Amino acid sequence: MTAAVGRLDEDDWERLAEIRLRALRSDPEAFASSLAREELFREQHWRMRLRSSPWWLATEEGSDAVGLACLIEEPGSPSTDRHVVALWVAPQARRRGVGRALLGAVEREALGAGAETLSLWVREDNVAALRLYDGLGFEPTGERHPVPGQGGLVELRYVRALFPGSTPSA
């Protein structure tokens, strides 16, 4: 089954809130934010998120949303880099190409913005995510930092060079 990926707009704020909170409930360890924090967000905050950064939602026929991703310009990074955040695939949809489809949409957006690299942070113990990123040509930069409040866990920075026509879904 192939996932359909669509970009959300500001009027999709309720859908973003619903799926993002589901992701935080399902896999709280995968995110820098917390469910308790984001449950406090109101319409204005969700709309601001959608105005300030592109978000994509993956769906499969006959099911609810099965994935989510966002792209930002990370503060302090080169202007030619775009950064993937909030990538999540529902447990029942993993290993079916949903992450690849979301990253394809993210990469096309980054290329359209003139980016030369796509980067992300991933916990060193997130084996499934590391497998996905390695399989798509992301490489570790050697940068690492402790995950706040996670007792010794570390996040690793990965980067992938972008070339027109080389998107993960191509």
Summary of the structure (lengths in Angstrom):
residues: 170
radius of gyration: 15.3
end to end distance: 16.5
largest distance: 41.4
contacts: 484
relative contact order: 0.15
helix: 36%
strand: 29%
